[in-house]
Amino acid sequence: MPIVNRVAEFQPDIQAWRRDIHEHPELLYDVHRTAALVADRLREFGCDEVITGLGRTGVVGVIKGNRPVGKGDVKVIGLRADMDALPIEEATNLPYASKTKGLMHACGHDGHTAMLLGAARYLAETRNFAGDAVVIFQPAEEGGAGAAAMIKDGLMDRFGIEQVYGMHNGPGIPVGSFALRPGPIMAGGDAVAIKIEGRGGHAAQPHRCIDSVLVGAQLITALQSIVSRSVDPLESAVISICEFHAGNARNVIPHTAELQGTVRTLNGEVRKMVERRVREVVAGVAQVTGATIDLTYDRGYPVTVNHAMETVVATRAASEIAGDANVHVMPPLMAGEDFAFMLEQRPGALIFCGNGDSAGLHHPAYNFNDEAIVFGTSYWIKLVENTLAA
């Protein structure tokens, strides 16, 4: 089956919603305008229930099918989109570019929200399925763990969700194509903050000092050995120290230094081992150099793990829209995604929808490709009608 004809008919409406959201980006949980737009559209479509304020600013719509539910069938599935933007100055020069200085939709959440709204409109019109389709619009994916906040507010149990599915756009994947994989698809991400206290002094008298810059440099080098020498070569891990702050004069050995970075892994056991080794390396460098080193290691989003059977379900739906040749098995990504929290609660799958030859995610020149709208929206519809078939 190609794209849903009705979706092609109201593609201009979905595009207009998307561009309106793009013009008015909002951060984390402060997505009040976007959430209000979503709730208004869901009520306009005639959703059976529209709930706001879940996970602070999340919105949920419930659409009940007209067909009878069979015994033992899946009765309720959740479809999730994220609404928040990023603190990036937009550089697209588009007529609908961000009107808010320093903020932009650089990850395509405007497109995710609009496509799920489009699917909700169609499903509320046709109701050609058995059971409940629960459309979930989540705040604070970009570092705020909005998915966890909605779960804490009872998302899964309150609506009886049995399976949950997510979608993300994919720059570099052709428009009209999809990509996914069973098992780990996106990495768990942890934050590392290191404060070094040495002994400052004159640059000409390093023997009287404990050089915090040298200690930081040794730490960076030693931490990289964890991936190359402690992690199984067949597993994946990344340790990136991305900030190094020390000193403010060319002839003063600074007393302190600060490092910050991220750790990414695709396996729970590797994640635990890497954290243990980071702590051991920090303690070892402190002992060797005589510096005092304080480590803060914060667990972030879990590994995003697609469930096997639900990945088959998602693949089938995508294939019916795009054709088998345009649904690809992808390698896992080392970026993180808080949809992982939902997949820890219920079986489901995350799929990538092609965004074509666009700038990369989180780039100031990125823009969601409106040509992808009909494919992503049609995927949601087919997924519901297949999974909630009588």
N, C-alpha and C positions, 0 to 999 in steps of 0.2 A: 504494500500500500504506500502511495506517495504521501506528501503532506496533506493534512486535512483541508478540504476546499473551503470550509467555513472560516478556518483560521486565516487563509489567504485573503478572504473578503474583509476581515477586520484587522488585518495587519497594520493598516495606517493608524488605527486607534492604539494598538499596542506600542507602535513606534512613537506616537505622540506622548503616551504615558512615560515611556522610557526617556525621551528627551526632556520632558518636564522634570523628572527625577534627577536627570543628569545636571540640569541647570541649578538645582537646589540641593547640593550634597550636604549630608549631615553625618557627624561622627558618632561612633560607638552607640551608646544608649540614647543619645540626643537626636533621635530620628523622628521627632514629633510630627513634622510636616509630612514626611514620607508615610509614616504609619497612618496618619489621618487620611491621606489620599487612598491608601490601600483599603482601609476600612470603608470609606465612602463608596469605592468601586464595588467591593464585595456586597454591600447592602443593595446597591443599584442592580447588581446581577441577580439578586434574589436568593443569596445563600441562606440556608436554613438557620444557621447561627453565625454570628460575627462577634468575636471576643477580642477585646483590646486590653492592653496593660499586662499581658502575660510575659514574664521575664522583663518587667518594667515597661518596655515599649513594644513588645512583640504583638503581632496580630494573628489570629487564627480564624479561618472560615471553615464551616462544615457544610458539605453538599451531599444530600442524600439521593441515592439512585432510585429509579422507578421500578427496577426489576427485582423479583423475589430473591432472597439470599438462600442458597442451598446449604444443607447441613454439612459442616466440616470445611466450608469454603472460608477464605480470608474475607473478613467483613469490613475491616477498616484499614486504609493505608494513609500514610502521611507523605506530603510532598513539600519540600522545604526550599525556600529562597532566602537570601540575606539582603539587607537593606542599606547597610552603612557604607560610608565613603572613606577616603584616606586624607591625611594631612599633607597633600602634595599640591603645588601650584601648577595648574593646568597649562599645557603648552600646545593645545590642538588648534587654536584659532577658529574653532567651529562656531557657527551662528548660535548654537545652543550650549556653548561652553559654560563652565561653572560661573555663577554670579557671586560666589563667596570666595574672597581672596584666601589663598592658602589651602583650600579644600577642593577635592575633585573625586569623581568616580573613576578611579584608575584600576579597578579590579573587575568591573563589569557587573557590580551588584545592581545597578540600575536596570540592566538587561535581564538579570535573573528575576528581579521583582516583576518587571513588565511581562515576561513570558509566563510566569505563574499566574499573574492576573488574567492574561489571555486564556489560559487553560481553564481557570475558574469560571470565566464568562461562558465558555463553550459547554463545560460540564453542567453548569447551572441551567443552561438552555435545554440541553438534550437529555441529561440524566439517564443515559443508556448504559447503566451499570447497576450492580447489586451491592448494596452496602453503603459505606460512607467514605467520601474523599475529603481528607482534612488538609487544607492548604495552610502552610506555616510560613509566616513572614517574620524573620528573625533579626533582631538588632545585634550590633557589637560582635560581628564575626572577626573583625580586624583587631584582635588582641584583647577583646573584652569578654570572651567566653559567653556570648549571648545564648548559645545553644544550651549550655549548662544551666543558665539562669531560667530559661523556659522549662527545662526538665524539672528543676527544683520547684517551680510553680505548678507542677502537676501535668505537664503537657501530655505525656504518654498515657498515664492512667485516666486522666479526666476525659479524654476523647476515645479511649479504648484502642489506641493505635497498635496494630499488629506488625506492620512493616513500615519502613520509612526510607524515602529516596531523596537524593539530592542531585543537583546539576551545577556544573561550573563551566563557563566558557573557556575555550582553549586557543590562545594565539598560536599560529603555526599549524593548527589542524584545519584542513580545508572546510569552508562553509558547506553544510550539507553532509558532513561526516561526524561521527561520534567515536570516542575512545574510552575504554575502561579496562579493568582487570579484576579478577578475583583476588582476595587477600589484601595485603598492604598496598595501598594506592598513593597515600601521602604520609609524610613523616610526622612523628612526634617531635615537638620542639620545646627545648628547655633554655632558660636564660641563665647566663653566668655573669656575675659581677665580682670583681676582685679589687680589693684595696690593699696597697702595699705601703708599709711604713718602714723606711730605711733610716739613714742618718744623713741629713743634708750637710752641705759645706761648700768650700771653695773648689772650683773646677780644677785648680792646680794642685789640690791636695786630696786626691781620691782615696789615699791610704787611710785618711782620717774619717772616711765616710762609708756608709752602706748605700750604694748607688741604686736608687729605686728604678731608674731607667734600665740599668743593666739587669736587675732582678726581673723586671717586666719582660725584657727581651728573652731572657732564659726561660721564663714561664711560657711564653708564646711558642718557642721552639719545642720545649718539652711536651706541651699539650698536643702538638701535632703528631708526636710519636705515638700517641694513644691509637689514632686511627690506623697508622701504618704498621704498628707492632703489637697492639693488643686486640684489635678487632679482626675476626676471621675475614680473610680476603673475599670470601663469598657472601659476606654480609655487607651492609651499608651503614656508614656513619659520617657525619661532617662535624668538625669543630672549627668555628670561625670566630676569631677575636677581631672585632670590627672597630673598637674604640681603644685608644691608648692616650691618656692625658697625663702629662707630667711637666712641671717646670714652666718658667716664664722669663728666663734670662739665659744668655748663652754661656755665662761663666759661673753658674751656680748649679751644683749637683742637687736636684730636688729631693726634698725630704720624703715626699709621697708620690705615688703614681696610682692611677686607676685604669683598669681594663674592663671592657664589657664585650660580651659575645653571645653566640648561640650554639647549641648542640642539637643535631638532628639525627634521628635513628628511625628504622623501620621495623624494629623488633623489640619486644618488651624486655627480653633478657639482655640484649645488647645495650639497651637504654640504661638498665641498672648497672651493668658492668662499666659503661663509660662514665657514669656519675661517680662510681667508686674510684676509678682510676684518676679522674680529675681531682678528686679530694686527695688522693695519695700523692699525685704530682705536686700539687700546691704545698702540701705539708713537707715534701722532700726538698723543694726549692727553698722554702723558708728555713729549713734546718741547715742546708748547705751555705746559704748566703748570710744568715743571721738576721734577715729582715722579718718583720711581723706581717703576715699576710692573712687577710680576712676574706673568706670566700662565701658568697651567697649564691646558692644553686636552687633556682626555682623551676619546679616542674610546670610545663605549659600544657599545650594541647596534646592529647594522646595520639598514637598512630591511628590513621584512618584506615579501617580494615573493611573491605567489601565482603559480604557473606556470599558463599558459593552459589546457593540456589537463587538468591535474589539477583546476583550478577547475571545469571542465565535469563531471568525474567526481564531485566533491564536491556540485555543484549537483544532479546527477541523483539521488544518494543522498538528499539532503535533501528533494528534491521527492517522492520515493517515500514518504517518511515524513510530510511535512507538507502536500503538495500544492503545485503550481506557484505558486499565489497567495500562499503563505506563505514563499516563498524570495525574498529581496530582494537587489538590488544596492545595496550601501552605499557611502557616501563613505569615503575613507581616514581613519584616525584619527591624531592626532599623538602619541598615547601609544606607548610602545615595548614590544617583546615579544622575548624571546630565542629563541623558536622560529625567528626569522630565521636563526640560525646553522645550524639543520637544513635550512632551505630553500636555503641557500647550498651545501649538500652534495648534496642530492637534490631532484628535482622533487616538488612537493606543494602543499598549500593549507591555509590557516587559515580556519576558519568560526566564526561567532558564533551561539550558541544562545540564544534569547530567555529572559530572566530576569524579564520582566514589569515592573510598575511598582514596582521596588525602589529603595532608596537607591543612589547611584552607587558605583562601584568605589573602594576605598580610603577609604570613609566609615565612621565608627564605628558607624553604624546599618545598614550593609549586611548582607544575609544572602542566601545562595544560595537560590533558590526550588526546593523539592523537587518542585513540579509539573513542572519542566523535565526531571526525571530520565529519564522514559520516552522523551522525544523525543531527548535527547542520546545515551542508550544505544542506542536503536534506530538512530540515524544511524550510529554506529560499526559496528554489525552489518551494516547494509545496504551500507555502504561496502566492508567486507571481502568480503561475498558477491558484490557486483557486480564488484569489481576482480580478485578471485581466482576468478572463474567459470571452470569448465573449458571 
